[in-house]
């Protein structure tokens, strides 16, 4: 992959819904169901870290999954904040996906069409604020 143009700086370049390699990021495929890649029963997932220099409120995370070859995109993913699991879910095979952390109507109205909902993979959700449960689904 040394000559591959699908490098990490494309992760946040603002050109998202594309099949152009020069606007995509592609990580080595490490977490596979293949038994040949499962050495000693340990699978190593891919991950990307985003750091903020100051406390930052996040109302939504928008993700564009790999579109050139949709089967190569992300299937299951997690969001952690300060070492705590905030979200675990699934992405559509290609295109725009959103995880919303806000109850504000303007966010929900604008982004709800990009939520990947599959009733067959229903998840329990527990909403907490300041270590108090504020909602369940």
Phi, psi and omega in degrees: 000007184296329180262005182288133180278352182275072187257166191298332180295343177286349183301327182226041183272356177085353176254097195256310186270084190212159169244011180278118181308325184289353176243016182242157173242136179223123179265155174302140182279104186255327185259093185239158178277357180294130180291336180291336180265356183265080183279124179059027178071013182247122175254139181251112182284157170282152175207155175229137181247139175238126181246138176248143182281348181214161176306134187225129176277131180242118180266337179197157172238124178254131182232139175245113182284156182306126187251340184296312174232090189308328181291348179269357182283182179285139175256296181249142180213164179229152173240123176244144174232123181051041176082001179253135179291121180259324184206141170226128183197195186235147176256150169297156184300327181212150173094198191281130176227150180222142168241121183257131178247016187238153174255004181289130183304322183295324177290314182296316181298317183286326190251349188299331179294344182259006178283131179269105180244122177233107183302334178290343179241039183304142183237146171279136182237132177235118181264128182231147175217126181054041178066020176240137178289126180245356178180155178220152174216000000 
